[in-house]
């Protein structure tokens, strides 16, 4: 089965991060996370 992929564009840094996951297992990873990501606030 092919992975599911969702891109997220961050305007302040002009970068794209990707959420990639296996639909069957719901396991995933973030690729190229944005430099200014604040895990506590989710932004």
MOPAC internal coordinates of N, CA, C and O (Angstrom, degrees):
PM7 1SCF
backbone

  N    0.0000 0     0.00 0     0.00 0    0    0    0
  C    1.4448 1     0.00 0     0.00 0    1    0    0
  C    1.5312 1   108.78 1     0.00 0    2    1    0
  O    1.2310 1   120.46 1   -38.20 1    3    2    1
  N    1.2987 1   116.72 1   141.80 1    3    2    1
  C    1.4607 1   122.45 1   179.68 1    5    3    2
  C    1.5271 1   110.65 1   -77.34 1    6    5    3
  O    1.2310 1   120.09 1   -33.72 1    7    6    5
  N    1.3280 1   117.44 1   146.28 1    7    6    5
  C    1.4596 1   119.76 1   177.36 1    9    7    6
  C    1.5229 1   111.13 1   -71.35 1   10    9    7
  O    1.2310 1   120.72 1   -26.41 1   11   10    9
  N    1.3104 1   116.23 1   153.59 1   11   10    9
  C    1.4636 1   121.67 1   172.53 1   13   11   10
  C    1.5244 1   106.93 1   -88.99 1   14   13   11
  O    1.2310 1   120.53 1   -38.17 1   15   14   13
  N    1.3314 1   116.59 1   141.83 1   15   14   13
  C    1.4628 1   121.28 1  -177.35 1   17   15   14
  C    1.5194 1   109.20 1  -134.44 1   18   17   15
  O    1.2310 1   120.83 1   -48.01 1   19   18   17
  N    1.3352 1   116.02 1   131.99 1   19   18   17
  C    1.4623 1   120.22 1   176.57 1   21   19   18
  C    1.5268 1   109.15 1  -131.16 1   22   21   19
  O    1.2310 1   120.07 1   -60.31 1   23   22   21
  N    1.3377 1   117.48 1   119.69 1   23   22   21
  C    1.4627 1   120.36 1   178.52 1   25   23   22
  C    1.5287 1   111.36 1   -86.96 1   26   25   23
  O    1.2310 1   120.79 1   -29.44 1   27   26   25
  N    1.3261 1   116.10 1   150.56 1   27   26   25
  C    1.4575 1   123.48 1   175.22 1   29   27   26
  C    1.5227 1   108.04 1  -131.90 1   30   29   27
  O    1.2310 1   120.32 1   -58.69 1   31   30   29
  N    1.3327 1   117.00 1   121.31 1   31   30   29
  C    1.4574 1   121.29 1  -179.90 1   33   31   30
  C    1.5198 1   109.92 1   -94.86 1   34   33   31
  O    1.2310 1   120.35 1   -48.95 1   35   34   33
  N    1.3254 1   116.94 1   131.05 1   35   34   33
  C    1.4593 1   123.08 1   178.28 1   37   35   34
  C    1.5223 1   108.30 1  -109.25 1   38   37   35
  O    1.2310 1   120.44 1   -72.07 1   39   38   37
  N    1.3378 1   116.77 1   107.93 1   39   38   37
  C    1.4678 1   121.03 1  -176.56 1   41   39   38
  C    1.5255 1   114.17 1   -62.73 1   42   41   39
  O    1.2310 1   118.76 1   135.63 1   43   42   41
  N    1.3484 1   119.97 1   -44.37 1   43   42   41
  C    1.4679 1   118.68 1  -177.90 1   45   43   42
  C    1.5332 1   113.78 1   -57.82 1   46   45   43
  O    1.2310 1   120.14 1   144.03 1   47   46   45
  N    1.3355 1   117.34 1   -35.97 1   47   46   45
  C    1.4663 1   120.04 1  -179.11 1   49   47   46
  C    1.5234 1   112.52 1  -102.67 1   50   49   47
  O    1.2310 1   120.46 1   174.38 1   51   50   49
  N    1.3452 1   116.72 1    -5.62 1   51   50   49
  C    1.4669 1   122.33 1  -179.97 1   53   51   50
  C    1.5303 1   111.59 1    55.32 1   54   53   51
  O    1.2310 1   121.12 1  -137.29 1   55   54   53
  N    1.3368 1   115.46 1    42.71 1   55   54   53
  C    1.4599 1   120.62 1  -179.75 1   57   55   54
  C    1.5274 1   110.06 1  -126.56 1   58   57   55
  O    1.2310 1   121.46 1   -16.83 1   59   58   57
  N    1.3202 1   114.80 1   163.17 1   59   58   57
  C    1.4603 1   121.09 1   177.49 1   61   59   58
  C    1.5228 1   108.08 1  -119.88 1   62   61   59
  O    1.2310 1   120.78 1   -50.16 1   63   62   61
  N    1.3173 1   116.11 1   129.84 1   63   62   61
  C    1.4559 1   122.47 1   172.49 1   65   63   62
  C    1.5193 1   107.12 1  -106.97 1   66   65   63
  O    1.2310 1   120.81 1   -25.17 1   67   66   65
  N    1.3204 1   116.05 1   154.83 1   67   66   65
  C    1.4569 1   120.26 1  -178.50 1   69   67   66
  C    1.5159 1   110.39 1  -126.89 1   70   69   67
  O    1.2310 1   120.88 1   -44.79 1   71   70   69
  N    1.3224 1   115.93 1   135.21 1   71   70   69
  C    1.4471 1   122.46 1   169.73 1   73   71   70
  C    1.5193 1   105.60 1  -101.66 1   74   73   71
  O    1.2310 1   120.66 1   -58.70 1   75   74   73
  N    1.3314 1   116.34 1   121.30 1   75   74   73
  C    1.4623 1   122.16 1  -178.27 1   77   75   74
  C    1.5191 1   107.25 1  -122.20 1   78   77   75
  O    1.2310 1   120.46 1   -49.02 1   79   78   77
  N    1.3434 1   116.72 1   130.98 1   79   78   77
  C    1.4605 1   118.87 1  -179.46 1   81   79   78
  C    1.5144 1   111.34 1  -147.38 1   82   81   79
  O    1.2310 1   121.83 1   -19.93 1   83   82   81
  N    1.3216 1   114.10 1   160.07 1   83   82   81
  C    1.4603 1   122.54 1   176.20 1   85   83   82
  C    1.5278 1   106.64 1   -93.58 1   86   85   83
  O    1.2310 1   119.76 1   -65.66 1   87   86   85
  N    1.3348 1   118.06 1   114.34 1   87   86   85
  C    1.4663 1   120.07 1  -178.03 1   89   87   86
  C    1.5331 1   113.79 1   -58.88 1   90   89   87
  O    1.2310 1   120.04 1   151.09 1   91   90   89
  N    1.3172 1   117.54 1   -28.91 1   91   90   89
  C    1.4634 1   120.35 1  -178.27 1   93   91   90
  C    1.5263 1   112.17 1   -73.77 1   94   93   91
  O    1.2310 1   120.21 1   137.95 1   95   94   93
  N    1.3241 1   117.19 1   -42.05 1   95   94   93
  C    1.4643 1   120.42 1  -175.90 1   97   95   94
  C    1.5233 1   113.54 1  -100.81 1   98   97   95
  O    1.2310 1   120.42 1   165.48 1   99   98   97
  N    1.3362 1   116.80 1   -14.52 1   99   98   97
  C    1.4684 1   123.24 1  -176.83 1  101   99   98
  C    1.5318 1   112.23 1    66.37 1  102  101   99
  O    1.2310 1   119.71 1  -165.89 1  103  102  101
  N    1.3285 1   118.16 1    14.11 1  103  102  101
  C    1.4641 1   121.95 1   175.98 1  105  103  102
  C    1.5110 1   108.67 1   -86.70 1  106  105  103
  O    1.2310 1   120.43 1   -37.69 1  107  106  105
  N    1.3346 1   116.78 1   142.31 1  107  106  105
  C    1.4487 1   118.68 1  -177.09 1  109  107  106
  C    1.5094 1   113.48 1  -154.81 1  110  109  107
  O    1.2310 1   121.91 1     3.97 1  111  110  109
  N    1.3220 1   113.95 1  -176.03 1  111  110  109
  C    1.4578 1   121.48 1  -179.03 1  113  111  110
  C    1.5164 1   109.64 1  -151.51 1  114  113  111
  O    1.2310 1   121.21 1   -25.44 1  115  114  113
  N    1.3325 1   115.29 1   154.56 1  115  114  113
  C    1.4584 1   121.91 1   172.78 1  117  115  114
  C    1.5228 1   106.82 1  -101.08 1  118  117  115
  O    1.2310 1   120.66 1   -49.61 1  119  118  117
  N    1.3291 1   116.34 1   130.39 1  119  118  117
  C    1.4621 1   122.08 1   179.79 1  121  119  118
  C    1.5225 1   108.96 1  -113.43 1  122  121  119
  O    1.2310 1   120.82 1   -46.00 1  123  122  121
  N    1.3310 1   116.04 1   134.00 1  123  122  121
  C    1.4631 1   123.04 1  -178.46 1  125  123  122
  C    1.5241 1   111.95 1    56.19 1  126  125  123
  O    1.2310 1   119.94 1  -122.00 1  127  126  125
  N    1.3131 1   117.72 1    58.00 1  127  126  125
  C    1.4540 1   119.40 1   179.30 1  129  127  126
  C    1.5281 1   111.24 1   -61.07 1  130  129  127
  O    1.2310 1   120.94 1   -31.52 1  131  130  129
  N    1.2963 1   115.81 1   148.48 1  131  130  129
  C    1.4608 1   122.73 1  -178.31 1  133  131  130
  C    1.5272 1   109.34 1   -68.98 1  134  133  131
  O    1.2310 1   120.64 1   -40.32 1  135  134  133
  N    1.3156 1   116.39 1   139.68 1  135  134  133
  C    1.4572 1   122.70 1  -175.77 1  137  135  134
  C    1.5260 1   113.15 1   -58.99 1  138  137  135
  O    1.2310 1   119.63 1   142.21 1  139  138  137
  N    1.3325 1   118.32 1   -37.79 1  139  138  137
  C    1.4708 1   120.28 1  -175.17 1  141  139  138
  C    1.5261 1   113.30 1   -94.38 1  142  141  139
  O    1.2310 1   119.38 1  -158.68 1  143  142  141
  N    1.3079 1   118.79 1    21.32 1  143  142  141
  C    1.4619 1   122.61 1  -179.39 1  145  143  142
  C    1.5192 1   110.38 1   -65.89 1  146  145  143
  O    1.2310 1   120.35 1   -49.28 1  147  146  145
  N    1.3307 1   116.93 1   130.72 1  147  146  145
  C    1.4582 1   123.04 1   176.76 1  149  147  146
  C    1.5169 1   107.38 1  -112.33 1  150  149  147
  O    1.2310 1   120.45 1   -75.04 1  151  150  149
  N    1.3163 1   116.74 1   104.96 1  151  150  149
  C    1.4603 1   121.52 1  -174.94 1  153  151  150
  C    1.5289 1   112.38 1   -62.16 1  154  153  151
  O    1.2310 1   119.61 1   146.80 1  155  154  153
  N    1.3131 1   118.35 1   -33.20 1  155  154  153
  C    1.4707 1   121.00 1  -179.00 1  157  155  154
  C    1.5242 1   112.70 1   -66.31 1  158  157  155
  O    1.2310 1   120.52 1   138.38 1  159  158  157
  N    1.3300 1   116.60 1   -41.62 1  159  158  157
  C    1.4669 1   119.46 1  -177.06 1  161  159  158
  C    1.5221 1   112.81 1   -92.74 1  162  161  159
  O    1.2310 1   120.51 1   165.05 1  163  162  161
  N    1.3351 1   116.64 1   -14.95 1  163  162  161
  C    1.4644 1   119.49 1  -178.17 1  165  163  162
  C    1.5164 1   112.83 1    77.38 1  166  165  163
  O    1.2310 1   120.24 1  -163.74 1  167  166  165
  N    1.3147 1   117.15 1    16.26 1  167  166  165
  C    1.4681 1   120.86 1   178.30 1  169  167  166
  C    1.5101 1   110.88 1  -129.61 1  170  169  167
  O    1.2310 1   120.10 1   180.00 1  171  170  169

